[in-house]
Amino acid sequence: MKTRAWVAGLTGATLVATLGVVTLGSLPAANATGEVEGGTITLSTVYGNPGSGTAVFTAPSGSTATPKTETLGRGSRCALTQSGSDVINFASSPSGADGTPGFGYGAVGVSSLNKRSGNACTQVNSDVDNSGTDESLTVLLNGTATKSVFGPGKAYNAQLDLEIKGNATLVITTANAGTPGRTYTVYSGTAATGITPSATEIVCNSGTSDTGPDSTSGDNCQVRFGAASVAATVPADFFTSLTIEALAGSFSLEGGSDWGTAAAANRTVFKLAAVPDGLINCPLDNHAEKLDSSYANWGIEVDRMVNGDGTPCIALPYALVTDGTSATFLKPIDQQLTAQFALTLKHLVTTTNPLPIVQYDWEDGNGPRDLAKCGPAYYNGVQGGNGSETDLALITAGNPPLIDYNALKANVADASTVTGYQHACVYAQTSVTFDDGRILAIDYVYLTGDIKFTTR
């Protein structure tokens, strides 16, 4: 999915519209709290000494984005090394001088000199120093490569390839941005005797002794939890990290290395969700805004009109991001290709004589140009353009709206080199002078396709 950004500069004298392209993937219907599919992280490992591993982020289905790959390896004293794209991260307990995430034999674990038994590089052990201290491995889904234009991704489903030894009991705890989430307990070997499997009680190799040595996939367990789809996910299902603690026995985190020809189906996989601010539809729920607390100094408002070609409206996920000096409106471009919007841009200026002209730049090397005012071809018999809120109401109301999309396409050249019809124009501009002398410029911009506004 191609997603483009519109950024409205809210301070300064000049606005420039520049084209920006970011690729995501096709977005299915959002769930009840607005999340949409955000791609997957796949951990793949290959057995060897030290073996090898990769963590690959793949954008959602339908995207043309190139997968992002991070390479896992072994460094000094078995410490895990990571290079390439920032896809996934790890933490360990103990940490610091006592321990670190480790890598070897195609597995991730805790590298520590305190273990009484087992592999000092890659296993995560219970009671490591005979004092009741258990080791744990934390998987952090905070890689910058997984972030979409809707912000950081978070997982809603996990498939873990765990190599488990020693009649183990493991506790998996998820967390969402530090807030504890769900808890799952994994039982293996004789520790699983008498345990009734459930959504939170997971049984592997039930009733058999599981002490090693390595027996290919015979001592591996596929641990699966989470919702089947974003649409079925509830808030408590989302997580940005998970911690696996060894209460008994030991484990390593792998990605199919012991499964031979079945490795591809037994990777460690996290399904991610992206988090837009909401959905914008027409004719209902067709308004989004980010304004300062006084509703006067700066802001961006977005009103969605009916689709220009008359096709039925489908809700689009969107994000509005502001930092007090700029604001960004984001939505997917490969859905609802003829969606029309009216943007109200509010920004402080230094003079009303003249008010600054909104400019656009398609980033084609030709530089910025003045964004023209909307002419008669834009209206179905109504001139408008007097810079009032009434114009906004007229343009966004009705079916079809007063903007004449067919006349627009027939009479107005498209300056963009981007596939599809892209156009914007200023249909009204006004200003307000406050008692303290500050001047607020208000630009009303018609938009179909994509354009990006920023200060210049």
C-alpha positions in Angstrom: 0.0 0.0 0.0 1.3 3.4 -0.9 0.7 6.0 1.8 1.4 9.6 1.4 1.8 12.4 4.0 0.4 15.9 4.1 2.2 18.1 6.5 0.8 21.6 7.3 3.3 24.1 8.6 1.5 26.0 11.3 4.0 28.8 11.9 6.1 30.9 9.6 5.2 33.0 6.6 5.1 30.4 3.7 3.5 27.1 3.2 4.9 24.7 0.7 3.2 21.6 -0.6 5.6 18.7 -1.4 4.9 15.2 -2.4 5.9 12.5 0.0 5.6 8.7 -0.6 5.8 6.0 2.1 4.9 2.4 1.4 2.9 0.2 3.7 0.5 -2.5 2.5 -3.2 -2.9 1.8 -5.1 -2.3 5.0 -8.1 -4.6 5.9 -10.9 -3.4 8.1 -9.7 -2.1 11.4 -10.7 -3.7 14.7 -12.9 -2.1 17.3 -10.1 0.2 18.6 -8.8 1.2 15.1 -5.7 -1.0 14.7 -4.9 -2.3 11.2 -2.4 -4.9 9.9 1.2 -3.8 10.3 3.3 -6.6 8.8 5.3 -9.5 10.4 8.6 -10.1 12.0 10.1 -13.6 11.2 13.0 -14.9 13.2 14.9 -17.6 11.2 17.9 -19.5 12.5 20.3 -22.1 11.1 22.1 -24.7 13.3 25.9 -24.6 13.3 28.8 -23.4 15.4 27.8 -20.6 15.9 25.1 -21.0 13.3 23.4 -18.0 11.8 20.1 -16.1 12.1 18.0 -13.3 10.7 15.1 -11.2 11.8 13.1 -10.0 8.8 10.3 -7.4 8.8 7.8 -7.8 6.0 5.2 -5.1 5.3 1.5 -6.0 5.1 0.1 -8.0 2.2 -0.1 -5.9 -1.0 2.9 -3.7 -0.2 5.7 -3.2 -2.6 8.1 -2.3 0.2 11.3 -4.3 0.4 11.6 -6.5 3.4 14.0 -5.2 6.1 16.6 -7.7 7.3 18.7 -7.8 10.5 21.5 -10.4 10.9 22.1 -12.2 14.2 25.5 -13.5 15.1 27.9 -14.3 17.9 30.5 -11.9 19.3 32.9 -11.9 22.2 32.0 -14.3 25.1 29.0 -15.6 23.0 27.3 -12.2 23.1 24.5 -11.7 20.5 25.5 -9.4 17.7 23.0 -7.6 15.5 23.6 -5.8 12.2 21.6 -4.4 9.3 18.1 -3.1 9.8 16.8 -2.6 13.3 14.0 -5.2 13.3 14.0 -6.8 16.8 15.9 -6.4 20.1 16.7 -8.6 23.1 17.4 -8.1 26.8 18.4 -10.6 29.5 18.3 -11.3 33.2 20.9 -11.3 34.6 22.3 -8.4 32.6 25.4 -6.2 32.6 28.5 -7.9 33.9 26.6 -11.0 34.9 24.9 -11.8 31.7 23.8 -10.7 28.2 21.7 -12.0 25.4 23.8 -14.7 23.7 23.8 -16.5 20.4 25.2 -19.9 19.2 24.2 -23.1 17.5 21.4 -21.2 15.8 19.7 -20.1 19.0 19.2 -17.0 21.2 19.6 -17.3 24.9 21.4 -15.8 27.9 25.2 -15.8 27.9 26.4 -16.1 31.5 29.2 -17.7 33.5 27.0 -18.4 36.4 25.2 -21.5 35.0 25.7 -24.8 36.9 24.9 -26.8 33.8 23.9 -26.6 30.2 25.2 -24.3 27.4 26.6 -21.1 28.9 26.0 -19.2 25.6 22.5 -19.9 24.5 20.3 -21.6 27.1 18.1 -19.7 29.5 18.2 -21.7 32.8 16.3 -22.0 36.0 18.2 -21.8 39.4 21.4 -21.0 37.6 23.6 -20.5 40.6 21.9 -22.9 43.1 20.3 -20.0 44.9 16.9 -20.0 43.3 17.8 -17.4 40.7 16.1 -17.9 37.3 17.2 -16.5 34.0 14.9 -14.9 31.5 15.0 -13.6 28.0 13.0 -10.5 26.8 12.1 -10.0 23.2 11.6 -6.3 22.3 9.5 -5.5 19.3 10.8 -1.9 19.1 12.9 -2.0 16.0 12.7 1.2 13.9 12.4 -0.8 10.7 8.9 -2.0 11.8 7.5 1.5 12.2 4.8 2.6 9.8 3.5 6.0 9.1 0.9 5.3 11.7 3.6 4.9 14.4 5.4 2.0 16.0 4.0 -1.4 15.4 2.8 -3.8 18.2 2.2 -7.5 18.1 -1.2 -9.2 18.4 -0.1 -12.8 17.6 3.1 -14.9 18.3 4.5 -18.2 17.2 7.6 -19.1 19.2 10.0 -21.9 18.3 11.4 -22.9 21.7 14.0 -25.6 22.3 13.1 -26.9 25.8 15.1 -29.2 28.1 15.0 -30.6 31.6 11.2 -31.1 32.1 10.7 -27.4 32.0 8.2 -24.9 33.2 8.4 -21.6 31.5 6.3 -18.4 32.1 5.8 -16.0 29.2 4.6 -12.5 30.2 3.6 -9.9 27.5 3.7 -6.2 28.0 2.3 -3.3 26.0 4.6 -0.2 26.3 5.6 -1.4 29.8 2.1 -2.2 31.0 1.8 -5.9 31.9 -0.5 -7.9 29.5 -1.2 -11.6 29.4 0.6 -14.6 31.0 1.1 -18.0 29.5 2.7 -21.1 31.2 4.5 -23.7 29.1 5.1 -27.2 30.5 7.4 -29.8 28.9 8.3 -33.4 29.7 7.2 -34.8 33.1 6.4 -31.2 34.2 3.4 -31.5 31.9 1.9 -34.5 33.7 -1.6 -33.7 34.9 -1.8 -30.3 33.1 -4.9 -29.7 31.1 -4.0 -27.6 28.0 -5.8 -24.3 27.6 -5.4 -20.9 26.0 -2.9 -20.0 28.8 -1.6 -23.5 29.9 0.5 -24.8 27.0 1.7 -28.4 27.0 4.7 -29.8 25.0 6.1 -33.4 25.0 3.6 -34.4 27.6 4.6 -37.1 30.1 8.0 -37.8 28.6 11.4 -37.1 30.0 13.0 -34.3 28.2 16.6 -33.8 29.3 18.6 -33.8 26.0 21.0 -34.0 24.4 19.7 -32.2 21.4 17.2 -34.4 19.5 16.4 -32.2 16.5 12.8 -31.1 16.7 11.9 -33.7 19.3 12.7 -31.2 22.1 11.3 -28.2 20.4 7.9 -26.7 21.1 5.8 -24.4 19.0 4.1 -22.0 21.4 1.3 -20.0 19.8 -0.9 -17.4 21.4 -2.8 -14.2 20.5 -5.7 -13.3 18.3 -6.2 -14.9 14.9 -6.6 -11.5 13.2 -6.5 -7.8 14.0 -10.3 -7.6 13.6 -10.6 -10.2 16.5 -8.1 -8.5 18.7 -9.0 -6.8 22.0 -6.7 -4.2 23.7 -5.2 -6.7 26.2 -3.9 -8.8 23.3 -1.5 -6.2 22.0 2.1 -6.3 23.2 5.4 -4.6 22.4 7.6 -7.0 24.3 7.5 -10.4 26.0 9.6 -12.0 28.7 10.2 -15.8 29.0 11.4 -17.0 32.4 12.7 -20.5 33.1 11.0 -21.6 36.4 12.3 -25.2 35.8 14.5 -26.7 33.2 15.9 -24.5 30.4 15.1 -23.2 26.9 16.5 -21.4 23.9 14.7 -19.3 21.3 15.1 -20.5 17.8 13.6 -20.0 14.4 13.2 -23.3 12.7 16.8 -24.5 12.9 16.0 -28.0 14.3 13.1 -28.7 11.9 14.8 -29.7 8.8 12.6 -29.5 5.7 9.8 -28.3 8.0 11.8 -25.2 9.1 9.7 -22.7 7.1 6.5 -23.6 9.0 8.3 -23.5 12.4 9.9 -20.1 12.5 9.4 -17.6 15.3 6.8 -15.2 13.9 5.2 -12.0 15.3 2.2 -10.5 13.6 2.1 -6.8 14.0 -0.7 -4.1 14.0 -0.3 -0.5 13.1 -2.2 2.1 15.1 -3.9 4.9 13.3 -5.7 7.7 15.2 -9.0 6.5 13.8 -11.1 6.1 10.7 -12.4 8.9 8.5 -15.5 8.1 6.4 -18.3 9.9 4.5 -20.8 11.1 5.1 -20.7 10.1 8.7 -17.5 10.5 10.8 -16.0 12.6 8.1 -14.2 15.1 10.3 -10.8 14.9 12.0 -8.8 17.7 13.7 -5.8 18.6 15.8 -6.0 22.1 17.2 -4.2 23.9 20.0 -6.1 24.2 23.3 -7.4 27.6 22.5 -8.6 26.6 19.0 -7.0 29.7 17.7 -3.2 29.6 17.3 -2.6 26.7 15.0 -4.2 23.5 13.8 -5.3 21.3 10.9 -8.8 20.1 10.3 -9.7 17.5 7.7 -13.2 17.0 6.2 -13.9 14.1 3.9 -16.3 14.5 1.0 -18.0 11.8 -1.1 -15.7 10.1 -3.6 -15.2 12.0 -6.7 -16.4 9.2 -9.0 -19.5 8.4 -7.0 -18.2 5.1 -5.7 -19.4 4.1 -2.2 -17.3 5.5 0.7 -15.3 3.1 2.7 -13.7 4.2 6.0 -10.0 5.0 5.7 -7.5 4.8 8.6 -5.8 8.1 9.2 -3.3 9.7 11.6 -3.0 13.3 12.6 0.3 14.2 14.2 1.2 17.7 15.6 4.0 19.1 17.7 2.7 22.6 18.1 4.5 24.0 15.0 3.5 21.5 12.4 0.9 18.9 11.7 0.7 15.8 9.5 -2.3 14.1 7.9 -1.7 10.5 6.8 -4.0 8.1 4.9 -3.6 5.2 2.5 -3.6 6.2 -1.2 -4.3 2.8 -2.8 -7.7 2.6 -1.1 -10.6 4.9 -2.1 -8.5 6.4 -4.9 -10.9 9.2 -5.7 -11.4 10.3 -2.1 -11.8 14.0 -1.7 -10.9 16.2 1.2 -11.2 19.7 2.4 -8.3 20.8 4.6 -8.5 23.8 6.9 -5.0 25.0 7.8 -4.5 27.5 10.6 -1.1 29.1 11.2 0.3 32.4 12.6 1.7 34.9 10.2 3.3 38.3 10.4 1.2 40.3 7.9 -2.1 40.3 6.1 -0.8 42.4 3.3 -0.6 40.1 1.5 -1.4 36.9 3.2 1.2 34.2 2.4 0.5 32.1 -0.7 0.3 28.3 -0.2 2.8 26.7 -2.5 3.3 23.1 -3.8 6.2 21.1 -4.9 6.0 17.6 -6.5 9.7 17.0 -5.7 10.3 16.7 -9.4 13.3 19.1 -9.3 11.3 22.1 -10.5 10.9 23.6 -7.1 7.9 25.1 -5.4 5.1 26.9 -7.2 2.1 28.9 -6.1 -0.9 26.7 -5.3 -3.6 28.2 -7.5 -7.0 29.3 -6.3 -9.9 27.0 -7.3 -11.7 28.4 -10.3 -15.3 28.0 -11.5 -14.7 24.5 -12.8 -14.5 23.3 -9.3 -18.0 24.2 -8.4 -21.4 22.9 -9.4 -22.9 26.3 -10.1 -21.6 28.0 -6.9 -18.6 30.4 -7.0 -17.8 30.4 -3.2 -14.3 31.4 -2.2 -15.0 34.2 0.2 -12.9 32.6 3.0 -15.7 31.8 5.4 -16.7 28.6 7.3 -19.9 28.7 5.2 -17.8 27.7 2.1 -16.5 24.7 4.0 -20.0 23.7 4.9 -21.2 24.1 1.3 -18.3 22.2 -0.2 -18.4 19.2 2.2 -22.2 18.9 2.3 -24.4 17.3 -0.2 -24.2 14.3 -2.6 -22.3 15.1 -4.8 -20.4 17.9 -3.1 -20.3 21.3 -4.7 -16.8 20.5 -5.9 -17.3 19.2 -9.4 -14.8 16.3 -9.7 -15.5 15.5 -13.3 -15.1 19.1 -14.4 -12.0 19.3 -12.4 -10.4 16.3 -14.2 -11.5 17.6 -17.6 -10.2 21.2 -17.2 -7.3 21.1 -14.7 -3.9 19.7 -15.6 -2.4 17.3 -13.1 1.1 18.5 -12.2 2.1 15.3 -10.4 4.2 12.5 -11.9 2.7 10.1 -9.4 0.4 7.4 -10.8 -3.3 8.5 -10.5 -5.0 11.8 -10.3 -3.4 14.2 -7.8 -4.6 17.8 -7.4 -5.1 20.5 -4.8 -6.1 24.2 -4.9 -7.0 26.9 -2.4 -10.7 27.6 -2.5 -10.7 30.2 0.3 -8.3 32.2 2.5 -9.0 34.5 5.4 -7.3 35.8 8.5 -8.1 36.8 12.1 -6.2 39.5 14.0 -6.2 39.0 17.7 -6.3 41.8 20.3 -2.6 41.2 21.1 -1.7 41.8 17.5 -1.1 38.2 16.4 -2.4 37.3 13.0 -4.0 33.9 12.2 -4.1 32.9 8.6 -6.7 30.3 7.6 -6.4 28.5 4.3 -9.1 26.2 2.9 -7.6 23.7 0.6 -9.4 21.2 -1.7 -7.5 18.0 -2.1 -7.8 14.8 -4.1 -4.9 12.3 -4.4 -1.9 13.3 -2.3 0.0 16.4 -1.5 2.2 17.4 1.4 2.3 20.8 3.1 5.2 22.1 5.1 7.0 25.3 5.9 9.6 26.7 3.6 
